[in-house]
Amino acid sequence: MGVLRKTLNWYARLSPKHGASAPPFSHVVQIGDPTLRTVSHTVPIEKIKGEVVQNVIKKLQDVLFRYGSVGMSAPQIGINLRIFAMRHTAEQIASVQPEVAKMKGMSVVPYTVFVNPVLKVIDYQKVIHTEGCESVRSFAADVARYRAVEVSGWNAEGEPQSQVYTGWPARIVQHEIDHLDGKLYTDIMDRKTLHCTCWDEVNLSKGKVAIPFAPESV
Ligand SMILES: [Zn+2]
């Protein structure tokens, strides 16, 4: 922790409520936050279209887009409700080498919200790929996930919805539903593969690198 960051943290603590805003946050909480270890509550169906839940869904979308992520769960913005949002755009997939995108089974997923999702495994074969999490910032590790799953639940309009996902989208939904159960990928990762995603930058800059934390897209 640098002097500047220490000073900024000190200023933050001087402001009311330690500078913290009330959830749903506009930032992503980090590993260590008790919210990430809490089993989230089921959303009463009749409340989905209500102001409180709609506000959480709107904030989830804002943060998902601003962080440039493919998935985001309500606990990650400080709310222990069983809601997640996902999307994988053609632009996001194009930023990955084509052979890698193919190997990982990536495909375009339109913006989708699931409320009270229930997972059913369609293909019990597990696939191992490197996975990261916005709540475990600047780290990644190998994680085994089922190849195909079906997710059933409700959409943001409170209508029932069900969808089968295969490959990378199946990984996204398993990761997000784990969040709703208070689990992180670090619980099931191959521990020897855990790595700092900018470890080579650290060497190239002789240690003078600021590990990115703020959203890259802002
Ligand atoms: Zn995550």
Residues whose N, C-alpha, C, O or C-beta is under 5 A from the ligand:
A	BS01	ZN	G132 C133 E134 S135
